[in-house]
Amino acid sequence: MKLIEREVVTALRRHGYKLTPQRRLVIQTVVSTQNHLTPIALYERVHQVYPNIGLVTIYRTLEILAKLKLICEVHAGGSCGSYLLKRPLEHHHHLICSECGAVVDFTGCDLSQLEQRLSLETGFEINDHLLEFIGLCQACQKEAT
Protein backbone atom coordinates (compact mmCIF):
# COMPACT_ATOMS: atom_id res chain seq x y z
CA MET A 1 0.00 0.00 0.00
CA LYS A 2 1.36 3.43 -0.92
CA LEU A 3 2.32 5.84 1.85
CA ILE A 4 -0.39 8.41 0.99
CA GLU A 5 -3.05 5.73 0.73
CA ARG A 6 -1.95 4.35 4.09
CA GLU A 7 -2.26 7.83 5.64
CA VAL A 8 -5.81 8.19 4.29
CA VAL A 9 -6.77 4.74 5.56
CA THR A 10 -5.26 5.53 8.97
CA ALA A 11 -7.22 8.80 9.17
CA LEU A 12 -10.47 7.01 8.34
CA ARG A 13 -9.88 4.36 10.99
CA ARG A 14 -8.85 6.96 13.56
CA HIS A 15 -12.20 8.69 13.07
CA GLY A 16 -14.16 5.43 13.35
CA TYR A 17 -14.98 4.82 9.68
CA LYS A 18 -15.04 1.28 8.35
CA LEU A 19 -12.80 0.45 5.44
CA THR A 20 -15.05 -1.51 3.09
CA PRO A 21 -13.65 -2.94 -0.16
CA GLN A 22 -15.66 -0.33 -2.08
CA ARG A 23 -14.35 2.55 0.04
CA ARG A 24 -10.79 1.22 -0.31
CA LEU A 25 -11.15 1.15 -4.10
CA VAL A 26 -12.47 4.72 -4.16
CA ILE A 27 -9.50 5.82 -2.05
CA GLN A 28 -7.03 3.95 -4.28
CA THR A 29 -8.53 5.64 -7.35
CA VAL A 30 -8.39 9.13 -5.83
CA VAL A 31 -4.83 8.59 -4.59
CA SER A 32 -3.63 7.31 -7.97
CA THR A 33 -4.76 10.33 -10.01
CA GLN A 34 -3.23 13.76 -10.37
CA ASN A 35 -6.40 15.20 -11.92
CA HIS A 36 -9.55 16.58 -10.39
CA LEU A 37 -12.33 14.02 -10.66
CA THR A 38 -16.05 14.59 -10.65
CA PRO A 39 -18.08 12.00 -8.74
CA ILE A 40 -19.30 10.62 -12.09
CA ALA A 41 -15.76 10.30 -13.48
CA LEU A 42 -14.67 8.61 -10.26
CA TYR A 43 -17.67 6.28 -10.42
CA GLU A 44 -16.83 5.32 -14.01
CA ARG A 45 -13.25 4.44 -13.06
CA VAL A 46 -14.21 2.47 -9.97
CA HIS A 47 -17.15 0.79 -11.74
CA GLN A 48 -14.73 -0.77 -14.26
CA VAL A 49 -13.03 -2.66 -11.44
CA TYR A 50 -16.02 -3.14 -9.13
CA PRO A 51 -19.21 -3.22 -11.27
CA ASN A 52 -21.55 -3.55 -8.28
CA ILE A 53 -20.53 -0.25 -6.69
CA GLY A 54 -23.24 2.37 -6.43
CA LEU A 55 -22.96 6.08 -7.08
CA VAL A 56 -24.19 6.73 -3.54
CA THR A 57 -21.08 4.97 -2.21
CA ILE A 58 -18.91 7.32 -4.26
CA TYR A 59 -20.70 10.40 -2.90
CA ARG A 60 -20.61 9.15 0.69
CA THR A 61 -16.91 8.34 0.50
CA LEU A 62 -16.13 11.75 -1.03
CA GLU A 63 -18.20 13.39 1.72
CA ILE A 64 -16.19 11.59 4.41
CA LEU A 65 -12.85 12.41 2.77
CA ALA A 66 -13.84 16.08 2.45
CA LYS A 67 -15.07 16.19 6.06
CA LEU A 68 -11.68 14.88 7.20
CA LYS A 69 -9.96 17.43 4.90
CA LEU A 70 -8.17 14.68 2.98
CA ILE A 71 -9.43 15.93 -0.38
CA CYS A 72 -10.20 19.35 -1.75
CA GLU A 73 -13.33 20.20 -3.67
CA VAL A 74 -13.48 22.56 -6.63
CA HIS A 75 -16.70 24.53 -6.90
CA ALA A 76 -16.95 25.25 -10.60
CA GLY A 77 -20.36 26.81 -10.46
CA GLY A 78 -22.58 23.94 -11.53
CA SER A 79 -24.27 21.48 -9.26
CA CYS A 80 -21.31 19.11 -9.28
CA GLY A 81 -17.85 19.77 -7.91
CA SER A 82 -14.67 17.90 -8.61
CA TYR A 83 -12.22 16.47 -6.11
CA LEU A 84 -8.49 15.99 -5.71
CA LEU A 85 -6.45 14.42 -2.94
CA LYS A 86 -4.84 17.05 -0.72
CA ARG A 87 -1.09 16.76 -0.84
CA PRO A 88 0.80 17.46 2.40
CA LEU A 89 2.05 21.03 2.80
CA GLU A 90 0.63 22.01 -0.56
CA HIS A 91 -2.03 24.63 -0.10
CA HIS A 92 -3.17 25.46 -3.58
CA HIS A 93 -5.84 27.35 -5.47
CA HIS A 94 -7.69 26.81 -8.73
CA LEU A 95 -8.17 28.28 -12.19
CA ILE A 96 -11.41 26.90 -13.63
CA CYS A 97 -12.53 27.06 -17.25
CA SER A 98 -16.17 28.12 -17.37
CA GLU A 99 -16.57 26.48 -20.79
CA CYS A 100 -15.01 23.00 -20.56
CA GLY A 101 -14.55 22.69 -16.78
CA ALA A 102 -10.77 22.20 -16.93
CA VAL A 103 -9.06 22.86 -13.59
CA VAL A 104 -5.51 24.11 -13.17
CA ASP A 105 -3.95 24.20 -9.71
CA PHE A 106 -1.58 26.98 -8.69
CA THR A 107 0.45 27.76 -5.58
CA GLY A 108 2.50 30.67 -4.34
CA CYS A 109 -0.35 32.97 -3.39
CA ASP A 110 0.27 34.36 0.10
CA LEU A 111 -3.04 35.55 1.49
CA SER A 112 -1.95 35.73 5.13
CA GLN A 113 -2.08 39.56 5.27
CA LEU A 114 -5.57 39.55 3.75
CA GLU A 115 -6.69 36.89 6.23
CA GLN A 116 -5.32 38.94 9.15
CA ARG A 117 -6.98 42.13 7.92
CA LEU A 118 -10.33 40.42 7.39
CA SER A 119 -10.13 38.77 10.78
CA LEU A 120 -9.44 42.10 12.51
CA GLU A 121 -12.14 43.96 10.57
CA THR A 122 -14.88 41.35 10.96
CA GLY A 123 -14.01 39.47 14.14
CA PHE A 124 -13.98 36.22 12.17
CA GLU A 125 -11.63 33.47 13.27
CA ILE A 126 -10.46 32.30 9.84
CA ASN A 127 -9.45 28.64 9.70
CA ASP A 128 -8.91 28.16 5.98
CA HIS A 129 -9.68 29.72 2.63
CA LEU A 130 -10.60 28.75 -0.90
CA LEU A 131 -9.55 30.82 -3.90
CA GLU A 132 -10.84 30.06 -7.38
CA PHE A 133 -10.57 32.09 -10.56
CA ILE A 134 -13.07 31.34 -13.30
CA GLY A 135 -12.45 32.15 -16.95
CA LEU A 136 -11.57 30.53 -20.27
CA CYS A 137 -8.65 28.15 -20.74
CA GLN A 138 -6.37 28.56 -23.76
CA ALA A 139 -8.07 25.75 -25.68
CA CYS A 140 -11.53 27.28 -25.24
CA GLN A 141 -10.21 30.74 -26.15
CA LYS A 142 -8.80 29.34 -29.40
CA GLU A 143 -12.04 27.49 -30.12
CA ALA A 144 -14.06 30.68 -29.60
CA THR A 145 -12.06 32.64 -32.21
Number of C-alpha atoms within 10 A of each C-alpha: 8 9 8 17 17 13 13 20 19 14 15 17 12 10 10 9 13 12 14 9 11 19 19 16 19 23 23 19 16 22 19 13 11 9 16 21 21 17 18 14 12 20 22 15 17 23 17 10 11 15 11 10 19 13 16 11 14 20 16 12 17 25 14 15 20 17 11 13 12 18 21 22 20 22 16 20 11 8 6 13 16 21 21 20 23 18 13 8 6 10 16 18 20 19 20 22 20 17 13 11 18 17 22 16 13 13 10 9 10 8 10 9 9 10 17 13 11 14 13 11 9 8 9 11 11 10 6 7 10 12 12 17 14 15 14 18 18 10 12 15 12 9 7 8 5
